């Protein structure tokens, strides 16, 4: 274990004297959870629509309109200056047909609906604002990087979007089920800004967000590629089905970390990752530079989502 993990100030970590002897072993507490948040009904309807050969913009809009908050989010998204549409977007159907397209809105609505019941404090490096910025930036950066991959290795575009949006869902579940420990971890991370977050998690709890997130998605019966990525995305050595998508998420998080975004700020990226993806580092850096110009707009969109 990196000796730097022990260089933390307990007063900074927590004012709660019950934490006089950290780390806190969460494994027993996790094993005692009797019930996880149910898969949201709207997300379930969208997931079923995704496999419907007769699915169209009208059917998708009808589902979205049943959830006023989701409908508002989709309309705000389509109205964003990023897309440059000069007309008025007043319905989800407008958003689909005039600006965003069916596939994009289906993936967006599925991700937003699935994440909606899991609440976390707004502030902090694993707070909802930071997680959403990383998620939205990931959906764009991963799509750009994937274009440089050999065509036969390029993951499914829907899987890319959902993996980008949902791969850190475990942090939200941590907050939802263990708010006290979540706050403890946030403070622990703040006190150790040079350390990798997943290392801190495992040291502090003997558990991390990848395990929590994968457990939730398994209960929700989410597509296996997304489940695999949620569980393995900090492991560049994972080799099985969906490993190309996993490596894409890994290098995405590493690159965003160079902008100070996300939970991989101190993550190291082996050169073999680029080789396995069939891309080069220069192409990735160019994609990151292009994304950097959109970060203010992404932050604005996150502000609208959290409003």
ABEGO torsion letter per residue (X at the ends): XBAAAABBBAAAABABAAAABOBBBAAAAAAABABBBBBBAAAAAAAAAAABAABBAAAAAAAAAABAAAAAAAAAAAABAAAGBABBBABAAAAAAAAAEAAAAAAAAAAAAAAAABBBBABEAABAAAAAAAAAAAAAAAAAAAAABBAAABBBAAAAAAAAAAAAAAAAAAAAABAAAAAAAAAAAAABAABBAAAAAAAAAGBBAAAAAAAAAAAAGBBAAAAAAAAAAABAABBBBGAAAAAAAAAAAAAAAAAGBEAAAABBBBAAAAAAAGBBAAAAAAAAAAAAAAAAAAAAAAAAAAX
